[in-house]
Amino acid sequence: MGDYIRRVQNIERLQIAARPRVPRIRHTIYVDPDVRRNDEQFRKRYRFVREGFRQILDMLRDDLPEPIDNRGYPIPPEIQVKAALRFYATGNFQIVAGDLTDISQPSLSIIVVKVSNAIARKRQQFIRISEQEAARAMQRKFKDIAGFPYVIGCVDGVHVQIQPPPVENKEIYRCRKSFMSLNVQGICDADLRFINVVARWPGSTHDSRVFDNSLICNRFENNELSGLLLGDKGYPCRPFLMTPFRNPVGQAEIRYNQAHVRTRSRVERTFGIWKKRFPCLKFGIRCKISTAMKIIVATAVLHNFARDIGDPDFEPDEDDDGEDELQLNDDALGNAVRQTIVQQYFL
């Protein structure tokens, strides 16, 4: 009898072993911890107030279909946008930023690229130069600062640290401060909004070369834009780009320089506000170069979006990039325009 029972039990075990295994399906549901956070805690983590975040989400929702991550469940657009903003806000390694939002590192990497691309594609909508009536209104705003006429924007370069790229000539990315970077050209208006961003040049590139090869310089040279830009001593004086006197002579040139410095400080303040809202720009972007470029443009778009909707600024740090000094030959016509401004406005 005992042998019979054992044979039956063995047959049952074999039958169970022979059954096809049905994989267990994980039904993981995101629990949003932000419902417990107050508005200031939310803003510190995502760099926008809740209403600003909702507007960003509405703007991007159609561009962010739900992907499947490597653990088998969809990630809603809301979580994707939060994950990308958290990455911009921390500058952490992706695995750390992923842990903060309960997303795997490979999935977070995909999300950061997708969200950054979706935001960067909005650049024509948010980053544009004033023309005609708007340009004249911007000239009046700039003139109200320190009396400098005809200004529609201030230009400068800022270094955004990146990880050493896996390329043969990677030393071209080493800037004068000895770290790997992209030299980003930014032009801002009197409202501290970007009207131009170029984020593709290695850190060793001089500011003037970035500007000379930019589309906006070409538009000025072809008389498609009117008005003046202000730049520091790292640029040559040109008919549409006013720089300070290196060795001012007389009170009129000193007053010109003083007005120039006060007016051009808008671009330094813009950089400071931008970096403070998105600390990854200050502490370094740990992604491949193409992704870093997209993140820089995306955060510039978000900076302008924040100013458009009146989202409060984070108190900026002092920008410490300094001037990209190089002895450049000023344009003769540029010198003539500069002297005319001195004679008409600063005597």
HUZILIN-V407200 format. One record per residue. N is the residue number from 0. PHI is phi in degrees with one decimal (* if undefined). OMEGA is omega in whole degrees, -180 to 180 (NA if undefined). D_FIRST is the distance of its C-alpha to the first C-alpha in Angstrom with 2 decimals. Layout:
BEGIN
N_PHI_OMEGA_D_FIRST / N_PHI_OMEGA_D_FIRST
END
This chain:
BEGIN
0_*_179_0.00 / 1_-64.2_178_3.80 / 2_-65.3_179_5.44 / 3_-62.7_180_5.13 / 4_-62.4_-180_6.40 / 5_-66.2_179_8.76 / 6_-65.3_178_9.97 / 7_-63.0_180_10.77 / 8_-63.5_179_12.52 / 9_-65.2_178_14.39 / 10_-63.2_179_15.51 / 11_-64.1_178_16.81 / 12_-63.7_179_18.64 / 13_-63.6_179_20.19 / 14_-64.5_179_21.29 / 15_-64.5_-180_22.87 / 16_-65.0_-177_24.54 / 17_-80.5_180_25.91 / 18_-66.0_177_27.57 / 19_-65.5_-179_31.32 / 20_-81.3_177_32.52 / 21_-98.3_-178_35.14 / 22_-62.0_178_37.73 / 23_-76.9_-179_38.42 / 24_-90.0_178_41.96 / 25_-86.4_176_44.11 / 26_-108.3_-178_46.42 / 27_-96.2_-180_48.99 / 28_-117.5_177_51.98 / 29_-68.2_173_55.14 / 30_-105.9_-175_56.27 / 31_-77.1_180_60.03 / 32_-73.2_-175_61.14 / 33_-72.5_178_64.76 / 34_-65.8_180_64.55 / 35_-92.0_-175_64.72 / 36_-96.6_176_67.71 / 37_-78.9_-173_71.32 / 38_-61.7_-178_73.88 / 39_-69.6_176_75.19 / 40_-63.8_177_71.75 / 41_-63.3_-178_71.01 / 42_-64.0_179_74.35 / 43_-63.1_-176_73.85 / 44_-82.9_-174_70.57 / 45_-117.7_173_71.62 / 46_68.4_175_75.43 / 47_-140.0_171_76.14 / 48_-70.1_-175_76.22 / 49_-58.9_-179_73.60 / 50_-65.6_176_76.05 / 51_-62.6_177_77.02 / 52_-61.4_-180_73.41 / 53_-62.1_179_72.82 / 54_-68.4_176_75.85 / 55_-61.9_-180_74.61 / 56_-61.4_178_71.23 / 57_-61.8_-179_72.98 / 58_-67.2_-173_75.14 / 59_-104.6_-169_72.19 / 60_-54.7_-178_69.43 / 61_-70.5_-179_70.09 / 62_-92.5_-174_70.14 / 63_-127.9_173_66.73 / 64_-63.8_-175_63.84 / 65_-69.2_177_60.53 / 66_-84.4_174_58.97 / 67_-105.6_-179_55.31 / 68_-88.7_-172_54.77 / 69_-77.0_175_52.24 / 70_-111.8_167_49.76 / 71_90.2_178_49.48 / 72_-140.3_-176_51.64 / 73_-74.4_178_55.25 / 74_-110.3_-177_58.06 / 75_-63.5_178_60.59 / 76_-53.8_180_64.31 / 77_-59.4_180_65.00 / 78_-70.8_178_62.67 / 79_-60.5_-179_64.14 / 80_-64.9_178_67.66 / 81_-61.3_-179_66.72 / 82_-63.2_180_65.04 / 83_-67.2_179_68.15 / 84_-62.4_179_70.54 / 85_-66.3_177_68.55 / 86_-65.8_177_68.81 / 87_-61.3_-173_72.58 / 88_-81.5_-175_72.86 / 89_-115.1_-173_71.22 / 90_70.7_-179_71.80 / 91_-74.9_168_68.42 / 92_-60.5_-176_66.13 / 93_-61.7_-179_64.11 / 94_-65.3_178_60.83 / 95_-71.8_179_62.36 / 96_-61.9_177_63.80 / 97_-65.5_178_60.47 / 98_-62.7_-179_58.70 / 99_-66.2_-179_61.27 / 100_-115.8_179_60.27 / 101_59.0_178_56.54 / 102_-126.9_180_57.14 / 103_-67.0_-178_56.10 / 104_-60.5_178_58.95 / 105_-59.3_179_58.72 / 106_-67.9_179_58.81 / 107_-63.0_179_61.69 / 108_-58.8_178_63.62 / 109_-63.6_-178_63.35 / 110_-64.0_-180_64.32 / 111_-59.3_178_67.37 / 112_-64.6_-177_68.63 / 113_-64.8_-179_68.11 / 114_-66.5_180_69.65 / 115_-62.6_177_72.53 / 116_-62.7_-179_73.27 / 117_-63.3_179_73.23 / 118_-71.6_-178_75.65 / 119_-61.3_179_77.87 / 120_-67.3_178_78.34 / 121_-88.7_-172_80.16 / 122_-61.3_180_82.86 / 123_-64.9_180_85.50 / 124_-78.5_-172_85.03 / 125_-112.1_-178_85.33 / 126_-115.1_-178_87.26 / 127_-152.7_-177_90.62 / 128_-89.9_179_94.27 / 129_-70.0_179_96.76 / 130_-133.6_177_99.36 / 131_55.0_-175_102.62 / 132_-60.4_179_102.91 / 133_-64.0_179_99.79 / 134_-67.0_179_101.17 / 135_-66.9_177_104.47 / 136_-65.2_179_102.66 / 137_-69.0_176_100.70 / 138_-60.3_179_103.98 / 139_-65.6_179_105.32 / 140_-63.0_179_102.24 / 141_-65.3_-179_102.59 / 142_-65.1_179_106.33 / 143_-65.5_-178_105.78 / 144_-70.2_-176_103.92 / 145_-149.5_177_106.84 / 146_85.3_-180_109.36 / 147_-84.7_-172_108.08 / 148_-87.6_168_108.84 / 149_67.0_-174_107.03 / 150_-80.6_174_103.63 / 151_-117.1_179_100.53 / 152_-174.2_177_98.00 / 153_-122.3_-173_97.38 / 154_-114.8_175_95.57 / 155_-163.9_175_93.79 / 156_-110.9_178_90.93 / 157_-137.6_-178_87.92 / 158_-93.0_175_85.33 / 159_-111.0_-175_81.63 / 160_-69.5_177_79.49 / 161_-128.9_175_76.73 / 162_-77.4_-179_74.26 / 163_-54.6_-177_75.56 / 164_-75.4_180_75.09 / 165_-81.2_179_73.39 / 166_-125.7_-174_76.54 / 167_-67.3_-177_78.83 / 168_-102.1_-173_81.97 / 169_-65.3_-179_80.32 / 170_-65.3_177_83.34 / 171_-67.8_178_85.24 / 172_-89.2_180_83.03 / 173_-84.1_-176_84.24 / 174_-86.0_-177_86.82 / 175_-66.7_177_89.77 / 176_-94.7_172_87.60 / 177_76.5_172_85.39 / 178_-116.6_180_82.17 / 179_-75.5_-176_80.67 / 180_-155.1_165_81.72 / 181_-106.5_176_82.81 / 182_-88.8_-173_86.42 / 183_-99.1_175_86.28 / 184_-86.7_175_89.49 / 185_-127.5_173_89.85 / 186_-121.9_-177_92.77 / 187_-121.2_175_92.95 / 188_-101.9_-177_95.26 / 189_-69.7_179_96.95 / 190_-91.8_179_93.95 / 191_64.9_175_91.70 / 192_-105.8_175_89.87 / 193_-74.6_172_89.15 / 194_-111.2_177_91.23 / 195_-162.8_175_90.10 / 196_-139.8_175_87.25 / 197_-124.1_-171_86.83 / 198_-130.1_-177_83.69 / 199_-133.8_-174_83.46 / 200_-99.9_177_85.73 / 201_-61.8_-174_84.69 / 202_-61.8_-179_85.75 / 203_-80.1_-177_88.55 / 204_-73.4_-180_90.36 / 205_-74.7_-179_93.57 / 206_-54.1_-176_93.94 / 207_-65.9_178_97.00 / 208_-69.4_176_95.20 / 209_-58.2_-178_92.38 / 210_-66.2_-178_95.03 / 211_-60.0_-179_97.16 / 212_-100.4_-179_94.20 / 213_-93.3_179_93.03 / 214_-64.6_-177_93.49 / 215_-67.7_175_95.36 / 216_-63.8_178_97.95 / 217_-60.9_180_98.44 / 218_-68.1_175_99.01 / 219_-66.6_-179_101.69 / 220_-62.1_180_103.35 / 221_-92.1_178_103.52 / 222_59.5_175_105.00 / 223_-82.4_179_102.05 / 224_-125.5_177_101.83 / 225_-117.4_-177_104.66 / 226_107.4_-175_104.90 / 227_-123.4_167_104.14 / 228_-107.5_175_101.19 / 229_-111.4_178_101.49 / 230_-134.1_-180_100.05 / 231_-84.1_-176_100.42 / 232_-68.8_177_102.23 / 233_-76.6_179_99.38 / 234_-118.8_173_100.79 / 235_-79.2_176_104.17 / 236_-71.3_-179_106.57 / 237_-134.2_-176_106.70 / 238_-57.3_-179_108.43 / 239_-112.3_-178_105.25 / 240_-133.7_-178_103.71 / 241_-91.3_178_105.71 / 242_-120.9_179_105.11 / 243_-73.9_172_106.89 / 244_-71.9_178_109.98 / 245_-70.8_179_109.09 / 246_-132.7_-176_112.47 / 247_-62.9_180_113.95 / 248_-119.6_178_117.73 / 249_88.5_-176_119.38 / 250_-66.7_-178_118.15 / 251_-64.5_179_117.32 / 252_-68.9_176_114.80 / 253_-66.0_178_113.34 / 254_-64.3_175_112.94 / 255_-57.4_-179_111.35 / 256_-60.9_180_108.81 / 257_-63.5_178_108.05 / 258_-65.5_179_107.47 / 259_-61.6_-178_105.36 / 260_-62.6_-178_103.10 / 261_-63.3_-179_102.63 / 262_-74.5_-177_101.85 / 263_-70.5_179_99.58 / 264_-62.0_179_97.51 / 265_-60.5_-179_95.69 / 266_-71.5_178_93.60 / 267_-67.2_177_92.65 / 268_-67.3_177_91.61 / 269_-59.8_178_89.61 / 270_-59.9_-179_87.70 / 271_-63.0_179_87.11 / 272_-65.8_-180_85.70 / 273_-61.0_-179_83.56 / 274_-68.6_-180_82.05 / 275_-70.0_179_81.50 / 276_-69.8_-177_79.55 / 277_-123.3_-174_77.43 / 278_-61.1_177_77.01 / 279_-59.2_178_75.25 / 280_-71.5_-178_78.80 / 281_-89.9_-174_79.96 / 282_-95.1_176_77.01 / 283_115.1_179_76.07 / 284_-105.6_-177_73.94 / 285_-97.5_178_70.93 / 286_-144.5_173_70.39 / 287_-67.9_-170_71.60 / 288_-59.4_-177_75.30 / 289_-61.0_178_74.99 / 290_-70.1_178_72.79 / 291_-58.9_179_75.18 / 292_-61.7_179_78.07 / 293_-64.8_180_76.27 / 294_-63.9_180_75.43 / 295_-61.0_179_79.10 / 296_-65.3_-179_80.33 / 297_-61.0_180_77.64 / 298_-69.2_175_78.58 / 299_-66.5_176_82.26 / 300_-60.6_-179_81.46 / 301_-66.4_176_79.59 / 302_-60.4_179_82.54 / 303_-64.7_178_84.91 / 304_-60.0_179_82.48 / 305_-61.5_180_82.37 / 306_-71.4_179_86.16 / 307_-63.7_-176_86.41 / 308_-94.0_178_84.24 / 309_75.4_177_85.72 / 310_-66.8_-174_82.54 / 311_-58.5_177_83.72 / 312_-75.4_165_84.37 / 313_-88.6_-176_82.81 / 314_-59.5_-173_85.66 / 315_-74.4_168_86.44 / 316_-83.1_174_86.77 / 317_-67.8_177_89.92 / 318_-75.2_-174_89.62 / 319_-115.7_180_90.23 / 320_-69.9_179_90.27 / 321_72.5_-179_94.05 / 322_-89.9_178_96.42 / 323_-85.0_-171_95.71 / 324_-69.9_175_99.07 / 325_-164.2_179_100.75 / 326_-75.4_-177_104.42 / 327_-111.5_179_104.67 / 328_-83.4_179_107.78 / 329_-72.1_177_108.67 / 330_-74.5_-178_109.72 / 331_-61.1_179_113.48 / 332_-68.7_176_113.09 / 333_-61.2_177_110.42 / 334_-61.0_-180_112.91 / 335_-64.6_178_115.54 / 336_-64.2_-180_113.24 / 337_-63.5_179_112.35 / 338_-66.3_178_116.03 / 339_-64.4_177_116.82 / 340_-62.9_179_114.17 / 341_-59.6_-177_115.65 / 342_-66.5_-174_119.15 / 343_-86.3_-170_118.23 / 344_-123.3_-172_115.76 / 345_-128.5_175_116.08 / 346_-71.4_NA_119.82
END
